[in-house]
Amino acid sequence: MVRVSATGTKRVSMAALICTKPGHQPRLIYRIHLDRGPAKGRRKGFTETDYARLLDAAHQQLGGPIVLVWDNLNTHISRTMHELIAARLWLTVYQLPPYAPKLNPVEGVWSHLKRSLANLTKHSLDQLTALVKTRLKRMQYRPRLIEGLIAKTGLDLQPP
C-alpha cells in the first residue's frame, strides 16, 4: 500500500497486486481509497475488509486459485486478516521476510508512480485521484514494465 497526499490532510491510498501465470502476461490489479480528511474513529487507509475485497476481485478476474506473496504490513498480518484468509479456500499466503521491500515487485509500482507525480504542483484530492488512476491504468497496459518490476526482485515466480 502507498499513499500520496493532496493539499491539506487529504490523501489517496492505493493497494495493488502483480499477478503472474505461466504462459500469460503479468497483470496489475489495484484499488484506490480516498481519505478526505480527519474523522474520529475512521481508519485513514485500507482496512482488512478492503484488502479482502481486492483479493476477491483478483480471484474473480483471474478465474482460479491465488498464491499470494505479501509483505508484513500490520493490516496484512492482523488476526482479522488471518480469519479473512482462512475463509478463502482458493487463497494461499506466504509472508515476505520483515523489511524486505526489494523482494516485493509492487514496491516498484509505487516508486514508478511517485516519480511520475514528483514535480506536480498542489492538486485537489479529485485531481490527484484522477492522475493516480490514469498513471496506474497506463502501467496496466505495459506488461514489459510489470515484467521488469518482477525481474528486479530477483525472485523466480515460475512453478516448480
N, C-alpha and C positions, 0 to 999 in steps of 0.2 A: 504494500500500500504506500502511496505517496500523497503529499498534499502540496498544493500551490495556493498562495494567498492573493486575494483581490484587495482592494482598498479597505481599510478598517480591519475588523476581526473576521471577515467573511473568508471562506476558503472552499476549494474544490478538492475532495479526496477521491483517489482512484484506486481500484484493485484490478489486477489483471492475471490472466493465466496464459502461458505459452504452451500450446498443445502440439504434441508430435504424434505421428502414427506412421509406421513403416509404409513406404510407397506413396505417401501423401505429403503435400507441402505443409509446413508448420503453420499454426493459426494463433492469432492473438485474440483473446476474448476478454473484454473488460467491462467494468461498471463504474459509474460515477456517482458520488454522493455530495450534495451541496450542503454546506454549513452556512446558514445566513446570519449567524451571529449568536451572541450569548443567550442561553436559555437554561435555567436551573434544571438539573436532573437529566438533561439530554446529552447523549454522547456526541462528540464532535465528528467522529469518523465512523468507519464501518463497524457494525456490531456482528456478533456471531451469526445472527439470522441473515444479515446482508451477505456474509461470506457463503452461507449455506445456499442462498438463492443464486449466487454466482455459480457455485458448483452444480446446482440443479440445472441451470441454464446451459452450462457447458455439457453436462451429461445428455441433455436433450439435443443440443446441436451436434454433438459428436456421435450420438447413437450407440454408445457402448460403455463398458466399464472404464473407470478412470484410475490411474495410478498417479497420485499427487505427491510432488516433492515440494515441501513447504518450509519456509523459514520459521523462526521461533518468536514471531510477533506474539505479544501476550494474548491477543484475541484468538490466534491460531491454536494455542496450547491450553486454553481455558477448559474447565470442566464442562461448561455448556457446549463448547465446540466439540469436545470428545463425544458427548452424547449425540450431537447432531451427526457426526461422522459415523458413529456406531449404527445409527438408524438407516444409513445408506449402504446397503449390501454391495452395491456396484463400485464403491469407493475404497481404495487402499491408500493410506497416507504414510509417507516417510518424512521424517523431520531432517532438515539440514543441520549440520553442527552449529552450535552457537557462534555468532559473529562471523559468518561465512558468506557475506554478500557477493563475493566473487564467484560463488557456485550457483547463484540464483540468476538465471537469464532475464527475469523480469526487472531486475535492478538496472539492466542495460536499457530497457524500455524507458524507465523513469529518467535515466541520465540523458538519453536522446531527446526525450520530451522537454526536459528542463533546459537543455542547451537551445532548443528551438524557441523557447519563451524568454530567454535570458535578457534580451535587450528591448523588451517591450515596455512601453510606458504604463502607468497605472490604468487598470481597466476595472469596470464593474464586474460583479460576480457573473452576470449573464454573459458579458463579452468574454471573460476568461473561460467560462464553461464552453462556449461555442468554439473558442480557439483550441482548447484541450481536446474536445470531441473531434474536430477537424484533423488535428495532428495525429491522434490515435487512429482514426479511420484511415489516414494515409499509410500509417505503419501496417495496418491490417492487409493492405494491398501490396506490401513489399516483402514477400516471403524470403527473399535473399537477405534482407536486413534481419529478420527474425532468425534465420539460419546462422547468421554471423553472431548474433547475441548468444545463441546456444553454443556455438563453437568457442566463443571467448571464455566460457566457463571451463572448458576442458573436459566436460562430462560426456560420457558415451551413453546416449539415451536409447540406443538400439537394444531390442530384447535379446537375451542370450540365445 
